[in-house]
Amino acid sequence: MILQHRKKLNILLGLTIAGALIVQSFNIQQPKPKKLVNIKVFPATATYQEVDHAMDQFKVDLGVKCNYCHAPEKDNPRKNDMPSDANPVKEIARDMIRMTNEMNQKYIASIKRSDSDTTKIQMITCNTCHRGVPKPFGKPLPAPPPPPPGQGPNQGPKPNGTVGK
């Protein structure tokens, strides 16, 4: 009887070791996370995946591809040199990111809400203005027409119909 238990225990031990070795042989090593270089507007703690996700969102919001902001590599112009600052559009993009962050932190975050308000406040994003195109829609307002002759500032008709000061 003890011999039978020992035999079963040895078989079980052998199967356990074989199973562990099989599982270990299929264990794929996780690649080291990609190192971010020349990151100026994202937090220092940002991961590659977070920055990559943000870049994907910028591409959608502006309707562009990576080469809109990133310069080509010198050795292989078909690839983008992500850390390079050679493309001036990249600095414009950084300024726009700073502007958007500032508006969200200064103005949107300060909107008073009650504790019971569950409405999600819409944050400002690139898409708020760009709507899928590199240059935002809209034109600046034209300058107002000059006042008629003899009617400078404070000389136009008053609500009571009189003219002058």
Secondary structure as a PSIPRED ss2 file (coil, helix, strand):
# PSIPRED VFORMAT (PSIPRED V4.0)

   1 M C   1.000  0.000  0.000
   2 I H   0.000  1.000  0.000
   3 L H   0.000  1.000  0.000
   4 Q H   0.000  1.000  0.000
   5 H H   0.000  1.000  0.000
   6 R H   0.000  1.000  0.000
   7 K H   0.000  1.000  0.000
   8 K H   0.000  1.000  0.000
   9 L H   0.000  1.000  0.000
  10 N H   0.000  1.000  0.000
  11 I H   0.000  1.000  0.000
  12 L H   0.000  1.000  0.000
  13 L H   0.000  1.000  0.000
  14 G H   0.000  1.000  0.000
  15 L H   0.000  1.000  0.000
  16 T H   0.000  1.000  0.000
  17 I H   0.000  1.000  0.000
  18 A H   0.000  1.000  0.000
  19 G H   0.000  1.000  0.000
  20 A H   0.000  1.000  0.000
  21 L H   0.000  1.000  0.000
  22 I H   0.000  1.000  0.000
  23 V H   0.000  1.000  0.000
  24 Q H   0.000  1.000  0.000
  25 S H   0.000  1.000  0.000
  26 F H   0.000  1.000  0.000
  27 N C   1.000  0.000  0.000
  28 I C   1.000  0.000  0.000
  29 Q C   1.000  0.000  0.000
  30 Q C   1.000  0.000  0.000
  31 P C   1.000  0.000  0.000
  32 K C   1.000  0.000  0.000
  33 P C   1.000  0.000  0.000
  34 K C   1.000  0.000  0.000
  35 K C   1.000  0.000  0.000
  36 L C   1.000  0.000  0.000
  37 V C   1.000  0.000  0.000
  38 N C   1.000  0.000  0.000
  39 I C   1.000  0.000  0.000
  40 K C   1.000  0.000  0.000
  41 V C   1.000  0.000  0.000
  42 F C   1.000  0.000  0.000
  43 P C   1.000  0.000  0.000
  44 A C   1.000  0.000  0.000
  45 T C   1.000  0.000  0.000
  46 A C   1.000  0.000  0.000
  47 T C   1.000  0.000  0.000
  48 Y H   0.000  1.000  0.000
  49 Q H   0.000  1.000  0.000
  50 E H   0.000  1.000  0.000
  51 V H   0.000  1.000  0.000
  52 D H   0.000  1.000  0.000
  53 H H   0.000  1.000  0.000
  54 A H   0.000  1.000  0.000
  55 M H   0.000  1.000  0.000
  56 D H   0.000  1.000  0.000
  57 Q H   0.000  1.000  0.000
  58 F H   0.000  1.000  0.000
  59 K H   0.000  1.000  0.000
  60 V H   0.000  1.000  0.000
  61 D H   0.000  1.000  0.000
  62 L H   0.000  1.000  0.000
  63 G C   1.000  0.000  0.000
  64 V C   1.000  0.000  0.000
  65 K C   1.000  0.000  0.000
  66 C H   0.000  1.000  0.000
  67 N H   0.000  1.000  0.000
  68 Y H   0.000  1.000  0.000
  69 C C   1.000  0.000  0.000
  70 H C   1.000  0.000  0.000
  71 A C   1.000  0.000  0.000
  72 P E   0.000  0.000  1.000
  73 E C   1.000  0.000  0.000
  74 K C   1.000  0.000  0.000
  75 D C   1.000  0.000  0.000
  76 N C   1.000  0.000  0.000
  77 P C   1.000  0.000  0.000
  78 R C   1.000  0.000  0.000
  79 K C   1.000  0.000  0.000
  80 N E   0.000  0.000  1.000
  81 D C   1.000  0.000  0.000
  82 M C   1.000  0.000  0.000
  83 P C   1.000  0.000  0.000
  84 S C   1.000  0.000  0.000
  85 D C   1.000  0.000  0.000
  86 A C   1.000  0.000  0.000
  87 N C   1.000  0.000  0.000
  88 P H   0.000  1.000  0.000
  89 V H   0.000  1.000  0.000
  90 K H   0.000  1.000  0.000
  91 E H   0.000  1.000  0.000
  92 I H   0.000  1.000  0.000
  93 A H   0.000  1.000  0.000
  94 R H   0.000  1.000  0.000
  95 D H   0.000  1.000  0.000
  96 M H   0.000  1.000  0.000
  97 I H   0.000  1.000  0.000
  98 R H   0.000  1.000  0.000
  99 M H   0.000  1.000  0.000
 100 T H   0.000  1.000  0.000
 101 N H   0.000  1.000  0.000
 102 E H   0.000  1.000  0.000
 103 M H   0.000  1.000  0.000
 104 N H   0.000  1.000  0.000
 105 Q H   0.000  1.000  0.000
 106 K H   0.000  1.000  0.000
 107 Y H   0.000  1.000  0.000
 108 I H   0.000  1.000  0.000
 109 A C   1.000  0.000  0.000
 110 S C   1.000  0.000  0.000
 111 I C   1.000  0.000  0.000
 112 K C   1.000  0.000  0.000
 113 R C   1.000  0.000  0.000
 114 S C   1.000  0.000  0.000
 115 D C   1.000  0.000  0.000
 116 S C   1.000  0.000  0.000
 117 D C   1.000  0.000  0.000
 118 T C   1.000  0.000  0.000
 119 T C   1.000  0.000  0.000
 120 K C   1.000  0.000  0.000
 121 I C   1.000  0.000  0.000
 122 Q C   1.000  0.000  0.000
 123 M C   1.000  0.000  0.000
 124 I C   1.000  0.000  0.000
 125 T C   1.000  0.000  0.000
 126 C H   0.000  1.000  0.000
 127 N H   0.000  1.000  0.000
 128 T H   0.000  1.000  0.000
 129 C H   0.000  1.000  0.000
 130 H H   0.000  1.000  0.000
 131 R C   1.000  0.000  0.000
 132 G C   1.000  0.000  0.000
 133 V C   1.000  0.000  0.000
 134 P C   1.000  0.000  0.000
 135 K C   1.000  0.000  0.000
 136 P C   1.000  0.000  0.000
 137 F C   1.000  0.000  0.000
 138 G C   1.000  0.000  0.000
 139 K C   1.000  0.000  0.000
 140 P C   1.000  0.000  0.000
 141 L C   1.000  0.000  0.000
 142 P C   1.000  0.000  0.000
 143 A C   1.000  0.000  0.000
 144 P C   1.000  0.000  0.000
 145 P C   1.000  0.000  0.000
 146 P C   1.000  0.000  0.000
 147 P C   1.000  0.000  0.000
 148 P C   1.000  0.000  0.000
 149 P C   1.000  0.000  0.000
 150 G C   1.000  0.000  0.000
 151 Q C   1.000  0.000  0.000
 152 G C   1.000  0.000  0.000
 153 P C   1.000  0.000  0.000
 154 N C   1.000  0.000  0.000
 155 Q C   1.000  0.000  0.000
 156 G C   1.000  0.000  0.000
 157 P E   0.000  0.000  1.000
 158 K C   1.000  0.000  0.000
 159 P C   1.000  0.000  0.000
 160 N C   1.000  0.000  0.000
 161 G C   1.000  0.000  0.000
 162 T C   1.000  0.000  0.000
 163 V E   0.000  0.000  1.000
 164 G C   1.000  0.000  0.000
 165 K C   1.000  0.000  0.000
